[in-house]
Amino acid sequence: MNNTKKEAGKEVLQKTYISQDQLAVIQKKASEIQYGTVTLVIQDSRIVQIDCTEKIRIV
């Protein structure tokens, strides 16, 4: 993943690295949720938190 960072009036492209462990957690959580979200919190181009919210549909 790429993101930009402002530095002295110019934008600097930074890469966000996702480890295999992080990717496995993201894939597992996404496959377990029928309705909901998986949100990544990124600081300094690193994933620092993975939030999962599941919604239950009542029909």
C-alpha positions as CSV (number, residue, x, y, z in Angstrom):
1,M,0.0,0.0,0.0
2,N,1.2,3.5,-0.7
3,N,0.5,6.8,1.1
4,T,1.8,10.3,0.9
5,K,3.4,12.4,3.5
6,K,3.9,16.2,3.4
7,E,7.5,17.2,4.0
8,A,8.6,20.8,3.7
9,G,5.9,21.7,1.2
10,K,6.3,18.5,-1.0
11,E,4.6,15.2,-0.9
12,V,6.8,12.2,-0.2
13,L,5.5,8.7,-1.1
14,Q,5.8,6.1,1.6
15,K,5.0,2.4,1.5
16,T,2.9,0.7,4.1
17,Y,4.3,-2.8,4.6
18,I,1.9,-5.6,5.6
19,S,3.6,-8.7,7.2
20,Q,2.4,-12.2,6.4
21,D,1.0,-12.5,10.0
22,Q,-1.0,-9.3,9.7
23,L,-2.3,-10.3,6.3
24,A,-3.4,-13.7,7.7
25,V,-5.3,-11.9,10.6
26,I,-7.0,-9.6,8.1
27,Q,-8.0,-12.5,5.8
28,K,-9.2,-14.6,8.8
29,K,-11.3,-11.8,10.2
30,A,-12.8,-10.9,6.8
31,S,-13.8,-14.5,6.2
32,E,-15.5,-14.8,9.6
33,I,-17.7,-11.8,9.2
34,Q,-20.9,-12.1,7.2
35,Y,-21.9,-8.4,7.6
36,G,-19.5,-5.8,9.1
37,T,-16.2,-4.1,8.7
38,V,-12.5,-4.7,9.2
39,T,-10.6,-1.5,9.7
40,L,-6.9,-1.0,9.7
41,V,-5.3,1.8,11.8
42,I,-2.0,2.9,10.3
43,Q,0.6,5.2,12.0
44,D,3.9,6.0,10.5
45,S,3.3,3.7,7.6
46,R,2.7,0.7,9.9
47,I,-0.4,-1.2,10.9
48,V,-0.8,-0.7,14.6
49,Q,-4.4,-1.9,15.1
50,I,-7.0,-4.1,13.4
51,D,-10.6,-3.3,14.4
52,C,-13.4,-5.8,13.5
53,T,-17.1,-4.9,13.8
54,E,-19.7,-7.5,13.0
55,K,-23.3,-6.5,12.4
56,I,-26.1,-9.0,12.9
57,R,-29.1,-8.7,10.5
58,I,-32.5,-9.5,11.9
59,V,-35.1,-10.1,9.3
